[in-house]
């Protein structure tokens, strides 16, 4: 994709969140409905169009870890809240625009990803996401490429697999869609050697069981000098 080439040409270490989602969405991975707004007025207009509540995030070509700079505002319920939070986000160093997203409901979070091992090549990762990812370290790795059967097998190997079943009145997780995500990550790793890592955390599970990647980061392979 052109924006991968552009990022490499500029010496950027990664794609920003919106670009990362454009890449993974082109491989069939479900992502949030979102728009990049160049200014505050545009952000308010887009928030109304998407429908409240919304998420507002600081966006910039070198702003990759937004939570470290308090660059995320969740559950904004009206134009006034978007305006106030938008002003705050635009003051963050490195913020060049505002990313306006739908607010995805759901209590369960998964993590999916890809990393290139120096010896074994691209490895696909699946596990519990959000805060649980750091607390439980409940993740599984497989070498790419993956078949659908291998991806489904990964889902049954995590210790906390019960979270994939019906949960607090919410539907069971759509395992076929999660498997599709894992297979797609393998396909991306094989098609784009420039991609070094992919981190989808969290992949939020809607109450109907459908998974959606609400955050994404594509890290690019360091380029050798001339």
N, C-alpha and C positions, 0 to 999 in steps of 0.2 A: 504494500500500500504506500501511496505517496507520502503520507505523514510519517511513516517509519523512516523513509529515506531522508525526509526533511529534518527529522530529529537527529539522525546520525550525522547529517551534514553540519548541523549546528553544534555538534558535540554534546548533545543532551544525553543523560544517562538512562532516561525512561520516557515513556509517553505519559501525558497527563491523564487524569481519570476519564475524561470524555473520549479522548482518542483511544484509550485502552478498551473502553466499552464498544466503540465502533469496530475495533478489530475483532473482539470475541463475539459480538453480535453477528458479524458476517459469517461466522462458523456455526450459527444456530444457538448460541448461548443466550438465554433470556436475561435482559438487563432492564433497569428502570427507565421509565419515560422521563426524558430530561432535555433541557435546552441550555446552551451557553448564552448568557446575556451580557452584552458589552458594557452596560451601565445599569444604574439603579432603576431608572424608569422602565427599561426593558425587562428587568427582572420581575418587577411588579406585574407587568402585562403578562408575562409568561406564567407566573404563578397563578393568576386568575384563569388562564387558559388550561393549565394542567389540572387545576382544582385543588382546593385546600383540604387537608393540611399538606404542606410541602416541606422539602428539605432545601436549605441554601448552603452552598459550599464556596469557599474561596477557590479560584482557579488561576493557574499561572503555569508558564512553560517550565519553571523549575520548582514548583510548589507540589511536592509529591506526598509529603506526610502531613496532611492538613490537621489531624488531631493534635499534633505537637504544638501547633500555633493557635489552637482554638479556632480553627478555620471551618467548623461545621456547626450549623444551626438546625436543630430538628424540630419537627412538629409545629411549624409556623402556621397559624390558623387564619390570618387575614392580611390585607395589604399593609396595614400599619406595622405588624410584626415583621413582615418582609422588608419594609423600608428601614426600620431600626436596625435589624440584624445586617441588612445589606450595607448600610453605612459603616458598621463595625468591621465587617469582613473586608471591605475595600481599603481599609486603613492598614491591613496586614501587609508586611513587607513581602513583595513578590506576587501579590494578588493583582491580576490583570483583567479579570472578568469574574462573573458570578455564574455558578452552575446551579440551575433550578431543577429540582427533581421531585417526582411523586414521593409521598411518604408511604412506604410499603409496610403494611401491618403484618404482625406475626411475632411469636415469642421464640421460635426455634431458629438457630443460626448454624450454618455449616461453613466449612472452609474447603476450597478446592484450589489447586495450583499446579504449577510446573516449575521445575528447576533442572538445569543441565549439570549433571555430574561429570567431573573431568574424565572419568574412566568409562562410565556406563552410558553416558549421553542423557537425553531428556527423561526425567522421572516425573510421573504424575502423582499428586498427593490429594488425599481426601480425609476429612475428619470433622470433629466438632468445631464450630466457629465462635466468633465473638470472644467474650471474656473466657469462655470455657477452653478455647484453644490454648491459652497460656497456662491455665490451671491444670488441665488434665493431660495435655500432650497426647491426646488420643487421635493419632493420625496413621494412615497407611500409605505406603509408596509402592508404585509399580512402574516398570519400564514402559516407555512409549515405543511403538503405537499400541493402543488398547483395542481389544474387541469389545463389543457390548457385553458379552458374557463375563469377560475379565473385569469390566467396570462394575457390573452388578455384584460380582464376588467381593470387590473391595468394600462395598457398602455393608456387607455382612461381617466384615472382619474387625470393625471398630468396636471397642468395648461398650461404648454408649449407643449401640445400634437401636435400642428401644425408643430413642427419641425420633426415629424414623416412622414409628407406628402412630396410631391415633393418639392424640395428646391433648388433654384438658378440653375435650369437646371439639378439637380441631382434627381435620382429616389426616389420614396417613400421608407421608411424603410421597410425591410422585417419583418413585425410584427410576422410572424410565427416563424422566427428564434429567435427573442427577447423573445417570449413566451417560446420557447424551453429552452433558457438560464435560465429563471426564474424557470421553472419546474425542471430543472437539479440541480439548487442550492438547492432546497428543497430536492431532492433525496440525494444529498451529505450530507446534514445536518442530515438526518435520518440514513444513512448508516455508517457515521463516527461521532460518538459522541465526538471523540477527537478534531474535528474541531469546534472552538468557533466562528470564524468570517471568512467571505470571502468578499474581496473588489475587484471588477472589475471596475477600473476607470483609464482611460476611456475605454468604449466599443466604438470604433470608427466606424462610418458608412461610408463605401466606397461609391464612386459616384454611383455605381450600386444598392445601398440600402442595401447591405449585411453587417451585424455587425460583428466586430472582436474585441476580447478582446486583447488590446495591452499592458495592465499591469494588474497584478493580485497579490494578497497577501492573503494567507491562514494563519490565526492566530490560534494557537493551544490552547486547553483548559489547563489552569495551572494545573500542576500535584500536588497532595497532597504528602506531605513528608512521610517517612517511619513510 
